[in-house]
Amino acid sequence: MLIKWRFVLRVSVSFNMAKSNSKPYYAVRKGRKTGVFTSWDQVQPLVDRFPGAQQKRFESLAQAELWVSTAVCVSPPKSTPPSSAGSNGTQSPRLDRSPRKPTWSSSQSLGLEGVRRDLPSSPTRSKPRMDNYTTKVNNEKMEVATRATNLENPTNLTGKEETTWCPTTSEMEMGWSMFRMIQSDPWNKVEVEGRIESGRTLFEIYFNENNSQNVVRPVVVADCQTEEEQVARAVLVGVYEACKLIHARNDGLKYEIQTTSMFVIECYYRRCFKWQINGWVDTDNTPVPHREVVEPTMELLQQLKGRIRFGKLKVVEQ
């Protein structure tokens, strides 16, 4: 009897030792890669944060392979979708009637319907390309870092620290664009002058050198008593003729009519609107002078719609 119990004890101890010395097998049925593995370090990156991951530990390789192969047989094939009706016309039962979960794809955009926003991004998803703006910013950062390094180690023969400033590429481009904007004035200059020459009152319109529309013509000043009134009327007539020429061009450009007569500039900037409201009568109830020239000029200015402005002409004494 004692021999029998010793035999049973030895068999149980040897069975437990064999069971404890056997290596476990880890089966992955759903993950980034399926199969049977011998260590948890191989399985963890395959199922970590994977939606619906399925893994299980087994003591024998046969059980693990059977568990993995069972999942493959149950899932329907992807190449041929299940038909809605069987051979006898009745609807064939589906293995999985639950709605399919949308999966993340690099070709789908976040704006499309049916794409889950809470799914993690795929580990094989390629990084987006660095566009031109990001490249420009990185280059500018490198230039600023280089400039800071040069300032930390200045070189000067006198022994004193000397800091020099070097603009970056974007700062140079901004400076040149501002310089070009200042140099390219959108307003084309047109000079209108009035003068008395050889007993005649003349007006002159000057666009630019060798322009066929440069005009010098006499003006009738029978109602003017002083020379200032004659020159003012000549300038008013010149402004009217210049507006007619600009209106006939119809080029869409902006023009600045420059003249030496402050009376004409104030006339079209301030006084003409008051005269029009008051019925072309001055503050002392006297008729407005030169109405026959000012009124049609105002109509032309309204038709040109802000393409005309007035400026003071600088006289250069020789």
Residue, then its C-alpha position, 0 to 999 in steps of 0.5 A: m500500500l505504501i508503494k502504491w501511494r509513493f507511485v501516485l505521488r511521483v506521477s503527480v509531481s512529475f506531471n505538475m513539473a512538466k506542466s509548469n515547465s511548458k511554455p505558453y502560446y499566445a494566439v491573436r485572432k484579430g489584430r494588426k497581425t494574426g497568428v500564434f506567438t511564444s512571447w507577450d512582447q511580440v503580441q502587445p504591439l499587435v493588439d495595443r489600441f487596436p479596435g476589437a482586438q482578440q488575443k488569448r493565452f494557451e498552454s498547447l500549440a494545437q489549441a492556439e492554432l485551433w482557436v485562430s483557425t476557427a475565427v478564419c472559418v467563421s468570417p465570410p469571404k471578402s471577395t464574394p458578398p453574401s447573396s440576399a436570396g438562396s437557391n430556393g428563393t428564400q433569404s439565406p441567413r447571414l452570419d453577422r447582421s450587425p452593421r460594419k464599423p467604418t475603418w480609417s483609410s488614408s484616401q478618406s477625408l474627415g469631411l465625408e459621412g460615415v468616417r469615425r473621428d475617434l478611431p486612431s490613425s493608422p501606424t503606416r500612414s505617411k506623414p504629410r509633406m512640408d509645404n512651401y510656407t513651412t519650408k520658408v518658416n524653417n529657413e527663416k528660423m535657421e537664418v535667425a539662429t545663424r544671426a544670433t550665433n554671429l552676434e554672440n561671437p563678434t569680431n572686431l580689431t579694436g577689441k570692442e564688441e560690435t553687433t551687426w544686424c543682417p536682415t532675413t530673406s522675408e525682411m528683404e522681400m518686404g522692404w523691396s515690396m514697400f519700396r516698389m509700392i512707394q515708387s509706383d504711384p498709381w496717380n498719373k500727373v496732369e499739369v494745368e496752368g493759366r497765363i497771360e502772354s502777349g496780351r492773350t490769356l492762355f491755358e496749357i494742359y501737359f500730360n507728359e513729354n511728346n504727348s499728342q494731347n498736350v494743349v495750349r489754347p487761348v481763352v475768352v475772358a471778356d467778363c474778367q476785370t483783373e488779371e487774377e480773374q483771367v488766370a483763374r478762368a483760364v485754369l478752370v477752362g483747362v481743367y474742363e478740357a483735361c477732364k474731357l480728354i481723360h473721359a474720352r480716353n476711357d482707360g480706367l487709370k487715375y489722374e491727378i490734375q495739378t495746378t498753381s491756382m488755389f482758387v480752382i482747387e478749393c472750388y472743386y473740393r469745397r465751394c462747388f457743392k455749396w454753390q449747387i445746394n444754394g442754387w449757384v448763389d454766393t454767400d452775399n447773394t451774388p451769382v457764382p462766377h464762371r458757373e458755365v465752366v464749373e457746372p459741366t466740369m462737376e458733371l464730368l467728375q461725377q461720371l469719372k467716379g473718383r478717377i480725378r483728384f487735384g493737387k498743388l503744382k510746385v513752381v520751380e524758379q529758374 
